[in-house]
Amino acid sequence: MTEFEGRDLHLVKKALCIGILTIESQEDGPFKAESNLTDIKALADGLMLGGVELHHYMRSAHIALTGRPD
């Protein structure tokens, strides 16, 4: 597996959080990728030890997707 450091790791963490928010925002149905959501959340949890860092990246992803803070 590729190892990411510095800015690359930051971008991977942010991309994972954007993916989580995007899948969570989809309506329930046959095209909602629940298994992908589970895998992405597990990967994010492994990369971001602690809830504070995860919260920071989820907030940043929310801003990226909506263009507003909250």
Secondary structure, 3 states (H helix, E strand, C coil): CCCCCHHHHHHHHHHHHHHHHHHHHCCCCCCCCHHHHHHHHHHHHHHCCCHHHHHHHHHHHHHHHHCCCC
